[in-house]
Amino acid sequence: MDYYEILGVSKNADKDEIKGAFRRKARQYHPDVNKSHDAEEKFKELGKAYETLMDEDKRALYDRYGEDGLRNAGFDNGGPFAGGFGDLNDIFNSFFGNFGFRQADPNAPQRGDDLRTDIEIEFEEAVFGVTREIKIDHLELCQSCKGSGAEPGSSPITCPTCGGSGRVQQTTQTILGHFTQVTTCPDCHGSGQKINNPCKACKGYGRIEKEKSIELKIPAGVDNGSKMRISQEGDAGKNGGQSGDLYVVLHVKQSDYYHREGFNVYTKLEIAPSQAALGDEVTIKTLDGEKTVNIHAGSQNGDDVRLKGVGVPFLGKSSQRGDHIVIIEVKIPTNLTEEEKQLYKKLYEINTKKTHHDKESFIDKVKGVFN
């Protein structure tokens, strides 16, 4: 499926265009409005498209690799409506705020915030995968009050100022007529409830900040900047809402030996001119240990030798791997032994059909005449 086509926008569409397209399409395909047999499935696809294209990281990954790229990067792209959806008014309030539709219940379940943490791993750990224990600080549900914020044995009461709506309405008279303004309730701060006896453990917040250890299984083939999503390991939600997610951004240390491009790795191999001319077998280090590389006779500086299937494993498909590409560098010797000099002189004479002494300087020849 093409997310841009689902929303009916171009690939250069900005966020405002995407929001507008989602609103229009949501009204068209919401099952409360559209009674066709495939309306629910189309509405879920619409949510997936909107969620992906509004997130810069997800959008860049989708543009390059499609839905497979999102899955391989650890994103669970079920979309915001995978577990069901409410009515259209609640969806618009959740996505865009209040646009004149029915106000959302302030005491309705609220999803917790997503969190991010960054970790550094070695080059080989990124290639083959690794299990790491990470520690994060996040908000957990207060076990003393079970998230209510009230001391055990008591309970919150409906805010008398706003009647539980979380908002108050003020009407003022102006020369143009009555002007009505709706603001957040100053007494309950929009929650619709008041706690007269706050929980001592969480001070009435219903959540407590705690450090937590998580076993993180990093798959083989991740690259520098890869992002992993750990479902429901972010902050706890409010009013029984779902916890947010934890996003782990991976920073891969550079290797002194390997250079990675995609799923291929590159290394350099210095050889002598004689090896380049005659060919040779050379043992090199690869990600799978030492392997023999065949240097063909007549190899030139900059030629490469490709070792198939010993590069980086594909994300989510560890049985498939990139290649190891060996770049040949012919190294010209600088400090020759006497024996080497004689051999190079002989080779020079064969190649040029003249003796090395023919290269005497003009001054040497003049000296020879006078002598």
ZIWOPE-V985336 format. One record per run of one state. SS is the DSSP state (helix for helix, strand for strand, loop for the rest). FROM is the first residue (numbers start at 0). TO is the last residue. Records with the same first field share a line. If there is no record, write none. Layout:
SS=FROM-TO + FROM-TO
This chain:
loop=0-1 + 7-13 + 29-37 + 53-54 + 72-86 + 96-108 + 110-113 + 121-121 + 128-128 + 141-148 + 150-155 + 158-165 + 174-175 + 184-191 + 194-196 + 198-205 + 218-225 + 230-236 + 238-244 + 252-257 + 261-262 + 278-278 + 286-287 + 295-302 + 307-311 + 314-315 + 321-322 + 331-336 + 352-354 + 359-360 + 370-370
helix=2-6 + 14-28 + 38-52 + 55-71 + 87-95 + 122-127 + 272-277 + 337-351 + 355-358 + 361-369
strand=109-109 + 114-120 + 129-140 + 149-149 + 156-157 + 166-173 + 176-183 + 192-193 + 197-197 + 206-217 + 226-229 + 237-237 + 245-251 + 258-260 + 263-271 + 279-285 + 288-294 + 303-306 + 312-313 + 316-320 + 323-330
